[in-house]
Amino acid sequence: MRLLKFVIVLFISFSAGSAFAQLNDDISPEFDPGQSVHIYPNPAVEFVSVKLAHIPVADVKVAVHSILGNEMEIESEIIDEHEIRIRVKDLPAGYYLLAVKDEETKYRGTFKFLKR
């Protein structure tokens, strides 16, 4: 049941992210926040960097979930105005979901990465 709820939340997050540019009149039609978020390196060994081209990281919340939906304890640090580094060294090898959420722009996105 918990997995079903997580899958539904992911589906809603993906749907909301793709409709974001159409619903916000303050942003030009060319702006797609999902396209301006980059996760690297993938696969990761020690750290995952999140580069947000058009969103300042001061108000962004990130969370890492296992592929089953369990939230993982993470350490993160702000590198500069548009980049966050997340330590994944202590996580077991496998696939993880990185949720990025910004309340100001109402952006929500989920990205998959592999930890080796």
N, CA, C and O atoms as CSV, one atom per row, in Angstrom:
chain,resi,resn,atom,element,x,y,z
A,1,MET,N,N,0.824,-1.191,0.000
A,1,MET,CA,C,0.000,0.000,0.000
A,1,MET,C,C,0.870,1.258,0.000
A,1,MET,O,O,0.583,2.227,-0.703
A,2,ARG,N,N,1.942,1.225,0.805
A,2,ARG,CA,C,2.832,2.377,0.883
A,2,ARG,C,C,3.524,2.621,-0.461
A,2,ARG,O,O,3.714,3.766,-0.871
A,3,LEU,N,N,3.898,1.531,-1.140
A,3,LEU,CA,C,4.526,1.653,-2.446
A,3,LEU,C,C,3.552,2.261,-3.453
A,3,LEU,O,O,3.952,3.078,-4.281
A,4,LEU,N,N,2.289,1.875,-3.391
A,4,LEU,CA,C,1.273,2.431,-4.289
A,4,LEU,C,C,1.123,3.936,-4.073
A,4,LEU,O,O,1.027,4.693,-5.039
A,5,LYS,N,N,1.104,4.373,-2.811
A,5,LYS,CA,C,1.009,5.804,-2.511
A,5,LYS,C,C,2.216,6.543,-3.071
A,5,LYS,O,O,2.079,7.637,-3.618
A,6,PHE,N,N,3.405,5.946,-2.936
A,6,PHE,CA,C,4.625,6.581,-3.437
A,6,PHE,C,C,4.585,6.710,-4.952
A,6,PHE,O,O,4.974,7.745,-5.492
A,7,VAL,N,N,4.124,5.679,-5.643
A,7,VAL,CA,C,4.034,5.725,-7.099
A,7,VAL,C,C,3.040,6.802,-7.532
A,7,VAL,O,O,3.279,7.506,-8.513
A,8,ILE,N,N,1.934,6.935,-6.811
A,8,ILE,CA,C,0.946,7.964,-7.127
A,8,ILE,C,C,1.539,9.346,-6.922
A,8,ILE,O,O,1.331,10.239,-7.744
A,9,VAL,N,N,2.285,9.535,-5.824
A,9,VAL,CA,C,2.924,10.824,-5.566
A,9,VAL,C,C,3.938,11.142,-6.670
A,9,VAL,O,O,4.013,12.284,-7.125
A,10,LEU,N,N,4.719,10.147,-7.106
A,10,LEU,CA,C,5.668,10.371,-8.201
A,10,LEU,C,C,4.953,10.775,-9.482
A,10,LEU,O,O,5.397,11.681,-10.186
A,11,PHE,N,N,3.850,10.105,-9.784
A,11,PHE,CA,C,3.096,10.430,-10.992
A,11,PHE,C,C,2.582,11.861,-10.933
A,11,PHE,O,O,2.663,12.593,-11.920
A,12,ILE,N,N,2.055,12.264,-9.784
A,12,ILE,CA,C,1.562,13.633,-9.623
A,12,ILE,C,C,2.706,14.627,-9.739
A,12,ILE,O,O,2.545,15.686,-10.345
A,13,SER,N,N,3.868,14.298,-9.160
A,13,SER,CA,C,5.025,15.187,-9.249
A,13,SER,C,C,5.466,15.380,-10.698
A,13,SER,O,O,5.745,16.502,-11.121
A,14,PHE,N,N,5.528,14.284,-11.456
A,14,PHE,CA,C,5.915,14.397,-12.851
A,14,PHE,C,C,4.888,15.207,-13.641
A,14,PHE,O,O,5.256,16.024,-14.485
A,15,SER,N,N,3.611,14.983,-13.371
A,15,SER,CA,C,2.562,15.721,-14.072
A,15,SER,C,C,2.613,17.201,-13.737
A,15,SER,O,O,2.474,18.045,-14.623
A,16,ALA,N,N,2.812,17.523,-12.464
A,16,ALA,CA,C,2.871,18.924,-12.046
A,16,ALA,C,C,4.087,19.611,-12.643
A,16,ALA,O,O,4.002,20.776,-13.032
A,17,GLY,N,N,5.211,18.920,-12.724
A,17,GLY,CA,C,6.421,19.514,-13.280
A,17,GLY,C,C,6.282,19.838,-14.755
A,17,GLY,O,O,6.776,20.872,-15.205
A,18,SER,N,N,5.613,18.972,-15.526
A,18,SER,CA,C,5.473,19.231,-16.951
A,18,SER,C,C,4.461,20.327,-17.242
A,18,SER,O,O,4.574,21.017,-18.254
A,19,ALA,N,N,3.472,20.498,-16.368
A,19,ALA,CA,C,2.464,21.536,-16.563
A,19,ALA,C,C,2.870,22.866,-15.955
A,19,ALA,O,O,2.168,23.861,-16.131
A,20,PHE,N,N,3.978,22.903,-15.251
A,20,PHE,CA,C,4.404,24.106,-14.534
A,20,PHE,C,C,4.556,25.310,-15.453
A,20,PHE,O,O,4.031,26.382,-15.152
A,21,ALA,N,N,5.259,25.155,-16.562
A,21,ALA,CA,C,5.526,26.284,-17.455
A,21,ALA,C,C,4.238,26.816,-18.077
A,21,ALA,O,O,4.147,28.004,-18.388
A,22,GLN,N,N,3.250,25.956,-18.261
A,22,GLN,CA,C,1.989,26.395,-18.847
A,22,GLN,C,C,1.124,27.155,-17.853
A,22,GLN,O,O,0.343,28.016,-18.257
A,23,LEU,N,N,1.243,26.859,-16.573
A,23,LEU,CA,C,0.383,27.475,-15.566
A,23,LEU,C,C,0.921,28.780,-15.016
A,23,LEU,O,O,0.144,29.572,-14.483
A,24,ASN,N,N,2.192,29.037,-15.119
A,24,ASN,CA,C,2.790,30.222,-14.522
A,24,ASN,C,C,2.962,31.295,-15.593
A,24,ASN,O,O,3.749,31.124,-16.524
A,25,ASP,N,N,2.221,32.406,-15.463
A,25,ASP,CA,C,2.260,33.474,-16.462
A,25,ASP,C,C,3.515,34.324,-16.372
A,25,ASP,O,O,3.858,35.001,-17.341
A,26,ASP,N,N,4.223,34.311,-15.225
A,26,ASP,CA,C,5.398,35.145,-15.036
A,26,ASP,C,C,6.623,34.609,-15.758
A,26,ASP,O,O,7.617,35.324,-15.888
A,27,ILE,N,N,6.577,33.382,-16.228
A,27,ILE,CA,C,7.740,32.749,-16.844
A,27,ILE,C,C,7.472,32.573,-18.330
A,27,ILE,O,O,6.370,32.204,-18.735
A,28,SER,N,N,8.469,32.836,-19.119
A,28,SER,CA,C,8.310,32.708,-20.564
A,28,SER,C,C,8.061,31.253,-20.948
A,28,SER,O,O,8.464,30.350,-20.214
A,29,PRO,N,N,7.404,31.007,-22.086
A,29,PRO,CA,C,7.108,29.634,-22.497
A,29,PRO,C,C,8.349,28.795,-22.752
A,29,PRO,O,O,8.277,27.567,-22.718
A,30,GLU,N,N,9.495,29.438,-23.010
A,30,GLU,CA,C,10.715,28.682,-23.258
A,30,GLU,C,C,11.293,28.087,-21.976
A,30,GLU,O,O,12.079,27.142,-22.038
A,31,PHE,N,N,10.913,28.630,-20.805
A,31,PHE,CA,C,11.477,28.185,-19.537
A,31,PHE,C,C,10.808,26.899,-19.083
A,31,PHE,O,O,9.591,26.854,-18.903
A,32,ASP,N,N,11.593,25.871,-18.901
A,32,ASP,CA,C,11.114,24.603,-18.359
A,32,ASP,C,C,12.030,24.234,-17.210
A,32,ASP,O,O,13.159,23.807,-17.450
A,33,PRO,N,N,11.579,24.386,-15.951
A,33,PRO,CA,C,12.476,24.116,-14.826
A,33,PRO,C,C,12.997,22.687,-14.806
A,33,PRO,O,O,14.102,22.444,-14.322
A,34,GLY,N,N,12.231,21.745,-15.316
A,34,GLY,CA,C,12.701,20.363,-15.358
A,34,GLY,C,C,13.918,20.197,-16.243
A,34,GLY,O,O,14.769,19.348,-15.977
A,35,GLN,N,N,14.010,21.000,-17.300
A,35,GLN,CA,C,15.157,20.944,-18.187
A,35,GLN,C,C,16.357,21.685,-17.630
A,35,GLN,O,O,17.474,21.495,-18.111
A,36,SER,N,N,16.152,22.528,-16.625
A,36,SER,CA,C,17.250,23.317,-16.072
A,36,SER,C,C,17.831,22.695,-14.805
A,36,SER,O,O,18.662,23.320,-14.146
A,37,VAL,N,N,17.413,21.482,-14.450
A,37,VAL,CA,C,17.959,20.763,-13.305
A,37,VAL,C,C,18.825,19.631,-13.827
A,37,VAL,O,O,18.369,18.800,-14.612
A,38,HIS,N,N,20.087,19.602,-13.385
A,38,HIS,CA,C,21.013,18.570,-13.829
A,38,HIS,C,C,21.575,17.841,-12.621
A,38,HIS,O,O,22.030,18.469,-11.664
A,39,ILE,N,N,21.542,16.516,-12.666
A,39,ILE,CA,C,22.061,15.653,-11.612
A,39,ILE,C,C,23.301,14.953,-12.167
A,39,ILE,O,O,23.238,14.283,-13.198
A,40,TYR,N,N,24.423,15.114,-11.475
A,40,TYR,CA,C,25.660,14.475,-11.944
A,40,TYR,C,C,26.572,14.211,-10.762
A,40,TYR,O,O,26.401,14.878,-9.741
A,41,PRO,N,N,27.513,13.309,-10.814
A,41,PRO,CA,C,27.648,12.243,-11.818
A,41,PRO,C,C,26.580,11.180,-11.604
A,41,PRO,O,O,26.069,11.009,-10.497
A,42,ASN,N,N,26.263,10.498,-12.633
A,42,ASN,CA,C,25.294,9.415,-12.546
A,42,ASN,C,C,25.813,8.271,-13.401
A,42,ASN,O,O,25.757,8.373,-14.626
A,43,PRO,N,N,26.303,7.211,-12.834
A,43,PRO,CA,C,26.241,6.763,-11.447
A,43,PRO,C,C,27.199,7.534,-10.532
A,43,PRO,O,O,28.215,8.072,-10.971
A,44,ALA,N,N,26.843,7.566,-9.263
A,44,ALA,CA,C,27.627,8.293,-8.267
A,44,ALA,C,C,28.306,7.317,-7.310
A,44,ALA,O,O,27.846,6.191,-7.117
A,45,VAL,N,N,29.407,7.769,-6.717
A,45,VAL,CA,C,30.125,6.956,-5.744
A,45,VAL,C,C,30.127,7.643,-4.380
A,45,VAL,O,O,29.763,7.032,-3.375
A,46,GLU,N,N,30.536,8.912,-4.342
A,46,GLU,CA,C,30.616,9.634,-3.075
A,46,GLU,C,C,29.615,10.772,-2.966
A,46,GLU,O,O,28.998,10.953,-1.916
A,47,PHE,N,N,29.443,11.544,-4.040
A,47,PHE,CA,C,28.568,12.707,-4.028
A,47,PHE,C,C,27.720,12.759,-5.289
A,47,PHE,O,O,28.104,12.247,-6.341
A,48,VAL,N,N,26.548,13.397,-5.157
A,48,VAL,CA,C,25.707,13.741,-6.294
A,48,VAL,C,C,25.546,15.253,-6.254
A,48,VAL,O,O,25.174,15.819,-5.226
A,49,SER,N,N,25.827,15.900,-7.372
A,49,SER,CA,C,25.646,17.346,-7.467
A,49,SER,C,C,24.344,17.643,-8.182
A,49,SER,O,O,23.997,16.990,-9.166
A,50,VAL,N,N,23.622,18.642,-7.674
A,50,VAL,CA,C,22.361,19.077,-8.262
A,50,VAL,C,C,22.570,20.513,-8.725
A,50,VAL,O,O,22.755,21.413,-7.905
A,51,LYS,N,N,22.540,20.726,-10.022
A,51,LYS,CA,C,22.730,22.055,-10.606
A,51,LYS,C,C,21.369,22.577,-11.039
A,51,LYS,O,O,20.698,21.968,-11.873
A,52,LEU,N,N,20.963,23.715,-10.465
A,52,LEU,CA,C,19.673,24.331,-10.765
A,52,LEU,C,C,19.935,25.635,-11.511
A,52,LEU,O,O,20.316,26.630,-10.896
A,53,ALA,N,N,19.736,25.642,-12.817
A,53,ALA,CA,C,20.115,26.792,-13.629
A,53,ALA,C,C,19.275,28.037,-13.344
A,53,ALA,O,O,19.821,29.141,-13.327
A,54,HIS,N,N,17.974,27.897,-13.121
A,54,HIS,CA,C,17.092,29.056,-12.976
A,54,HIS,C,C,16.465,29.189,-11.600
A,54,HIS,O,O,15.629,30.067,-11.389
A,55,ILE,N,N,16.847,28.343,-10.665
A,55,ILE,CA,C,16.239,28.358,-9.332
A,55,ILE,C,C,17.341,28.530,-8.298
A,55,ILE,O,O,18.274,27.726,-8.271
A,56,PRO,N,N,17.268,29.560,-7.437
A,56,PRO,CA,C,18.276,29.697,-6.379
A,56,PRO,C,C,18.097,28.591,-5.331
A,56,PRO,O,O,16.972,28.279,-4.942
A,57,VAL,N,N,19.199,28.007,-4.880
A,57,VAL,CA,C,19.126,26.857,-3.981
A,57,VAL,C,C,18.797,27.219,-2.534
A,57,VAL,O,O,18.567,26.327,-1.718
A,58,ALA,N,N,18.771,28.495,-2.206
A,58,ALA,CA,C,18.516,28.903,-0.818
A,58,ALA,C,C,17.164,28.402,-0.319
A,58,ALA,O,O,17.032,28.074,0.861
A,59,ASP,N,N,16.162,28.336,-1.184
A,59,ASP,CA,C,14.820,27.926,-0.785
A,59,ASP,C,C,14.450,26.513,-1.214
A,59,ASP,O,O,13.329,26.064,-0.979
A,60,VAL,N,N,15.388,25.814,-1.840
A,60,VAL,CA,C,15.104,24.483,-2.373
A,60,VAL,C,C,15.280,23.426,-1.296
A,60,VAL,O,O,16.218,23.478,-0.500
A,61,LYS,N,N,14.358,22.459,-1.284
A,61,LYS,CA,C,14.462,21.318,-0.375
A,61,LYS,C,C,14.706,20.080,-1.225
A,61,LYS,O,O,14.049,19.866,-2.244
A,62,VAL,N,N,15.667,19.265,-0.784
A,62,VAL,CA,C,15.952,18.016,-1.484
A,62,VAL,C,C,15.783,16.850,-0.517
A,62,VAL,O,O,16.048,16.970,0.679
A,63,ALA,N,N,15.338,15.728,-1.059
A,63,ALA,CA,C,15.184,14.504,-0.273
A,63,ALA,C,C,15.576,13.336,-1.158
A,63,ALA,O,O,15.307,13.338,-2.360
A,64,VAL,N,N,16.205,12.348,-0.566
A,64,VAL,CA,C,16.594,11.134,-1.286
A,64,VAL,C,C,15.750,9.983,-0.744
A,64,VAL,O,O,15.643,9.783,0.466
A,65,HIS,N,N,15.155,9.233,-1.673
A,65,HIS,CA,C,14.322,8.077,-1.325
A,65,HIS,C,C,14.901,6.834,-1.978
A,65,HIS,O,O,15.434,6.893,-3.086
A,66,SER,N,N,14.793,5.709,-1.284
A,66,SER,CA,C,15.163,4.438,-1.909
A,66,SER,C,C,14.145,4.154,-3.003
A,66,SER,O,O,13.105,4.807,-3.074
A,67,ILE,N,N,14.438,3.198,-3.840
A,67,ILE,CA,C,13.527,2.873,-4.937
A,67,ILE,C,C,12.193,2.344,-4.394
A,67,ILE,O,O,11.193,2.337,-5.112
A,68,LEU,N,N,12.176,1.902,-3.131
A,68,LEU,CA,C,10.934,1.441,-2.497
A,68,LEU,C,C,10.141,2.576,-1.859
A,68,LEU,O,O,8.998,2.382,-1.446
A,69,GLY,N,N,10.751,3.769,-1.778
A,69,GLY,CA,C,10.025,4.916,-1.237
A,69,GLY,C,C,10.449,5.351,0.145
A,69,GLY,O,O,9.921,6.335,0.663
A,70,ASN,N,N,11.392,4.646,0.764
A,70,ASN,CA,C,11.842,5.028,2.102
A,70,ASN,C,C,12.765,6.234,2.013
A,70,ASN,O,O,13.693,6.244,1.204
A,71,GLU,N,N,12.519,7.261,2.842
A,71,GLU,CA,C,13.382,8.438,2.830
A,71,GLU,C,C,14.697,8.103,3.520
A,71,GLU,O,O,14.712,7.488,4.586
A,72,MET,N,N,15.789,8.511,2.905
A,72,MET,CA,C,17.129,8.215,3.404
A,72,MET,C,C,17.704,9.449,4.098
A,72,MET,O,O,17.417,10.583,3.717
A,73,GLU,N,N,18.516,9.207,5.117
A,73,GLU,CA,C,19.241,10.287,5.784
A,73,GLU,C,C,20.378,10.730,4.871
A,73,GLU,O,O,21.161,9.902,4.406
A,74,ILE,N,N,20.473,12.038,4.613
A,74,ILE,CA,C,21.526,12.550,3.745
A,74,ILE,C,C,22.147,13.801,4.351
A,74,ILE,O,O,21.538,14.495,5.166
A,75,GLU,N,N,23.361,14.062,3.932
A,75,GLU,CA,C,24.036,15.314,4.248
A,75,GLU,C,C,24.139,16.092,2.946
A,75,GLU,O,O,24.530,15.548,1.914
A,76,SER,N,N,23.784,17.373,3.006
A,76,SER,CA,C,23.903,18.188,1.803
A,76,SER,C,C,24.573,19.497,2.149
A,76,SER,O,O,24.513,19.966,3.286
A,77,GLU,N,N,25.213,20.082,1.147
A,77,GLU,CA,C,25.854,21.379,1.334
A,77,GLU,C,C,25.637,22.225,0.095
A,77,GLU,O,O,25.589,21.720,-1.027
A,78,ILE,N,N,25.507,23.526,0.322
A,78,ILE,CA,C,25.332,24.458,-0.778
A,78,ILE,C,C,26.715,24.834,-1.304
A,78,ILE,O,O,27.555,25.331,-0.553
A,79,ILE,N,N,26.948,24.599,-2.579
A,79,ILE,CA,C,28.229,24.905,-3.218
A,79,ILE,C,C,28.252,26.360,-3.676
A,79,ILE,O,O,29.195,27.095,-3.382
A,80,ASP,N,N,27.221,26.767,-4.389
A,80,ASP,CA,C,27.064,28.165,-4.794
A,80,ASP,C,C,25.576,28.462,-4.933
A,80,ASP,O,O,24.742,27.672,-4.491
A,81,GLU,N,N,25.244,29.573,-5.532
A,81,GLU,CA,C,23.846,30.013,-5.611
A,81,GLU,C,C,22.940,29.040,-6.355
A,81,GLU,O,O,21.732,29.020,-6.119
A,82,HIS,N,N,23.509,28.230,-7.253
A,82,HIS,CA,C,22.705,27.329,-8.071
A,82,HIS,C,C,23.146,25.872,-8.014
A,82,HIS,O,O,22.810,25.103,-8.914
A,83,GLU,N,N,23.891,25.466,-6.979
A,83,GLU,CA,C,24.361,24.081,-6.915
A,83,GLU,C,C,24.372,23.559,-5.480
A,83,GLU,O,O,24.801,24.245,-4.552
A,84,ILE,N,N,23.887,22.328,-5.325
A,84,ILE,CA,C,23.879,21.612,-4.048
A,84,ILE,C,C,24.645,20.317,-4.248
A,84,ILE,O,O,24.527,19.682,-5.296
A,85,ARG,N,N,25.434,19.917,-3.251
A,85,ARG,CA,C,26.143,18.638,-3.299
A,85,ARG,C,C,25.601,17.763,-2.179
A,85,ARG,O,O,25.513,18.191,-1.028
A,86,ILE,N,N,25.239,16.534,-2.528
A,86,ILE,CA,C,24.642,15.582,-1.587
A,86,ILE,C,C,25.589,14.404,-1.421
A,86,ILE,O,O,26.034,13.805,-2.400
A,87,ARG,N,N,25.891,14.082,-0.169
A,87,ARG,CA,C,26.789,12.960,0.114
A,87,ARG,C,C,25.991,11.655,0.065
A,87,ARG,O,O,25.014,11.483,0.794
A,88,VAL,N,N,26.423,10.746,-0.800
A,88,VAL,CA,C,25.756,9.450,-0.945
A,88,VAL,C,C,26.708,8.295,-0.637
A,88,VAL,O,O,26.357,7.131,-0.825
A,89,LYS,N,N,27.897,8.615,-0.170
A,89,LYS,CA,C,28.932,7.613,0.074
A,89,LYS,C,C,28.461,6.505,1.023
A,89,LYS,O,O,28.809,5.341,0.827
A,90,ASP,N,N,27.680,6.851,2.039
A,90,ASP,CA,C,27.256,5.878,3.040
A,90,ASP,C,C,25.992,5.103,2.653
A,90,ASP,O,O,25.567,4.214,3.390
A,91,LEU,N,N,25.397,5.427,1.523
A,91,LEU,CA,C,24.203,4.704,1.081
A,91,LEU,C,C,24.597,3.387,0.435
A,91,LEU,O,O,25.633,3.313,-0.226
A,92,PRO,N,N,23.789,2.344,0.612
A,92,PRO,CA,C,24.064,1.086,-0.089
A,92,PRO,C,C,23.940,1.271,-1.601
A,92,PRO,O,O,23.223,2.155,-2.070
A,93,ALA,N,N,24.638,0.439,-2.350
A,93,ALA,CA,C,24.557,0.512,-3.810
A,93,ALA,C,C,23.129,0.234,-4.267
A,93,ALA,O,O,22.434,-0.608,-3.699
A,94,GLY,N,N,22.708,0.952,-5.299
A,94,GLY,CA,C,21.366,0.748,-5.845
A,94,GLY,C,C,20.817,2.020,-6.447
A,94,GLY,O,O,21.506,3.037,-6.523
A,95,TYR,N,N,19.560,1.951,-6.877
A,95,TYR,CA,C,18.891,3.098,-7.467
A,95,TYR,C,C,18.185,3.906,-6.383
A,95,TYR,O,O,17.642,3.354,-5.426
A,96,TYR,N,N,18.206,5.225,-6.557
A,96,TYR,CA,C,17.575,6.150,-5.620
A,96,TYR,C,C,16.821,7.219,-6.394
A,96,TYR,O,O,17.111,7.486,-7.560
A,97,LEU,N,N,15.848,7.825,-5.724
A,97,LEU,CA,C,15.092,8.923,-6.292
A,97,LEU,C,C,15.418,10.192,-5.520
A,97,LEU,O,O,15.375,10.207,-4.290
A,98,LEU,N,N,15.741,11.242,-6.238
A,98,LEU,CA,C,16.072,12.529,-5.648
A,98,LEU,C,C,14.906,13.470,-5.921
A,98,LEU,O,O,14.608,13.781,-7.074
A,99,ALA,N,N,14.248,13.920,-4.860
A,99,ALA,CA,C,13.115,14.841,-4.987
A,99,ALA,C,C,13.603,16.261,-4.744
A,99,ALA,O,O,14.238,16.542,-3.727
A,100,VAL,N,N,13.305,17.153,-5.683
A,100,VAL,CA,C,13.679,18.566,-5.595
A,100,VAL,C,C,12.382,19.358,-5.517
A,100,VAL,O,O,11.483,19.181,-6.338
A,101,LYS,N,N,12.295,20.241,-4.509
A,101,LYS,CA,C,11.057,20.976,-4.278
A,101,LYS,C,C,11.384,22.431,-3.969
A,101,LYS,O,O,12.213,22.719,-3.106
A,102,ASP,N,N,10.726,23.347,-4.678
A,102,ASP,CA,C,10.890,24.777,-4.437
A,102,ASP,C,C,9.515,25.385,-4.224
A,102,ASP,O,O,8.684,25.375,-5.132
A,103,GLU,N,N,9.267,25.914,-3.037
A,103,GLU,CA,C,7.961,26.483,-2.703
A,103,GLU,C,C,7.693,27.786,-3.446
A,103,GLU,O,O,6.551,28.060,-3.816
A,104,GLU,N,N,8.723,28.591,-3.669
A,104,GLU,CA,C,8.520,29.898,-4.301
A,104,GLU,C,C,8.009,29.770,-5.729
A,104,GLU,O,O,7.053,30.446,-6.109
A,105,THR,N,N,8.634,28.914,-6.517
A,105,THR,CA,C,8.223,28.734,-7.909
A,105,THR,C,C,7.228,27.589,-8.077
A,105,THR,O,O,6.722,27.364,-9.176
A,106,LYS,N,N,6.947,26.868,-6.998
A,106,LYS,CA,C,6.044,25.711,-7.009
A,106,LYS,C,C,6.582,24.568,-7.867
A,106,LYS,O,O,5.818,23.726,-8.339
A,107,TYR,N,N,7.897,24.542,-8.064
A,107,TYR,CA,C,8.515,23.472,-8.842
A,107,TYR,C,C,8.714,22.238,-7.977
A,107,TYR,O,O,9.150,22.334,-6.830
A,108,ARG,N,N,8.393,21.090,-8.533
A,108,ARG,CA,C,8.655,19.802,-7.900
A,108,ARG,C,C,9.121,18.849,-8.996
A,108,ARG,O,O,8.476,18.696,-10.033
A,109,GLY,N,N,10.251,18.221,-8.735
A,109,GLY,CA,C,10.778,17.275,-9.708
A,109,GLY,C,C,11.417,16.098,-9.008
A,109,GLY,O,O,11.928,16.231,-7.896
A,110,THR,N,N,11.391,14.947,-9.656
A,110,THR,CA,C,11.988,13.734,-9.124
A,110,THR,C,C,12.935,13.159,-10.175
A,110,THR,O,O,12.588,13.048,-11.351
A,111,PHE,N,N,14.133,12.799,-9.729
A,111,PHE,CA,C,15.161,12.315,-10.643
A,111,PHE,C,C,15.744,11.014,-10.104
A,111,PHE,O,O,15.937,10.870,-8.897
A,112,LYS,N,N,16.023,10.070,-10.995
A,112,LYS,CA,C,16.580,8.782,-10.607
A,112,LYS,C,C,18.094,8.816,-10.795
A,112,LYS,O,O,18.594,9.334,-11.794
A,113,PHE,N,N,18.821,8.257,-9.821
A,113,PHE,CA,C,20.273,8.120,-9.980
A,113,PHE,C,C,20.711,6.783,-9.402
A,113,PHE,O,O,20.018,6.183,-8.580
A,114,LEU,N,N,21.875,6.334,-9.850
A,114,LEU,CA,C,22.447,5.063,-9.401
A,114,LEU,C,C,23.629,5.346,-8.494
A,114,LEU,O,O,24.517,6.125,-8.840
A,115,LYS,N,N,23.636,4.713,-7.337
A,115,LYS,CA,C,24.770,4.809,-6.407
A,115,LYS,C,C,25.523,3.492,-6.522
A,115,LYS,O,O,24.951,2.416,-6.347
A,116,ARG,N,N,26.837,3.594,-6.824
A,116,ARG,CA,C,27.665,2.374,-6.931
A,116,ARG,C,C,28.438,2.170,-5.673
A,116,ARG,O,O,29.191,1.203,-5.562
